Amino acid sequence: MPWRRCLSAIWRRRAIVSIIVSPAMLAVPLLSRAQPDGTTPASGALRRVGVFTPGTREADEILGVPFYAEMRKLGWSEGQNVAYDRVYGADRMEMLPQLAAELVARQPELIFAVSPPTSRAAKQATSTIPIVFAAVVDPVAAGLVATFARPGGNVTGVTQTITESLAPKRLQVLREIIPGVQRVGLLGNPADPGSLADEAALTPVVTGLGMSMVTEKATNPAEFDAAIARLVESGVSAIIAASSIAVTRRARLVDMAHRARIPVVGLNFPMAQAGALFSFGPSLADQTRRAAHVVHKVLTGSRPAEIPVEAANVLELVVNQRSAKSLGIVIPQAVLLRAETVIE
């Protein structure tokens, strides 16, 4: 459903729950098949699951906590009946096809791909190994599935139902917090369709408001730092993230921006947690938790071609009061009351 009809359901506050998970030992994987009755295999029958993410180990393990926690609830304990083969793109989009091919060569039973670029790379690398995706805006347009109801191939997963760009809404919230903002920076990625959509949606809005926007793009870590530096030098009053790299390198973005006393507008909760002034977007935790259930279905005998793509529609406004105070910014009470989470 369009995001405008989702907003009334999300303006409520939730308590922040910190989850501390100790790193699990990576077991030596052994290939096995589903039980004849489709139930979770007994302890000792290790199932191999590749987990393919675009960022660094440090950034993406935190994002994966809800997925691994939900898998444990479903009966999948790492080292007992499941072994995860974790592959990190380290924000180098050009390396994803090679990394996907190497993962496929190790023959996991299933690949869990988080993000559009890792999902596409995995699909290009194999047409037989089941792939479950998360954090993909439009899997049909991306060529991952034929339809939501009947994916038709070896790929299925969880997608957000909010297909409209949320960049204009993020700008609206920014202007509520900083009414006099006139010049904003957009940090994008030419290889990211979602980033291009945000730029296309935001450009006419900025023009219509009589504002100006500086756009810088990056596809790898070196370009990322340089793009932030150029935005800082251009004198923008805020940096609006519009790239999956901004999520995985969120700590670096916040550090560079805050040193210049520039607030960051984030895409999701992890970015606000890392220090963005606020974030507004789909809940990654909700999507990865739900993706765990799809992974469970595949591991217990279901075929991806017959598992409908699940639609997630949970939107979150998260405000970071700590960052606001450090930057000398006062968050209006009206914004705080609408926020689902306020980080004090």
Buried (B, 14 or more C-beta within 10 A) or exposed (E): EEBEEBBEEBEEBEEEEEEEEEEBEEBEBEEBEBBEEEEBBEEEBBBBBBBBBBBBEEBBBBBBBBBBBBBBEBBBEBBBBBBBBBBBBBBBBEBBBEBBBEBBEEBBBBBBBBBBBBBBBBBBBBEEBBBBBBBBBBBBEBBBBBEBEBBEBBBBBBBBBBBEBBBBBBBEBBBBBBEEBEBBBBBBBBBBBBBBBBBEBBBEBBEEEEBEBBBBBBBBBEBBBEBBEBBBEEEBBBBBBBBBBBBBBBBBBBBBBBEBEBBBBBBBBBBBBBBBBBBBBBBBBBBBBBBBBBBBBBBBEBEBBEBEBBEBBBBBBBBBBEBBEBBEBEBEEEBBEBBBBBBE
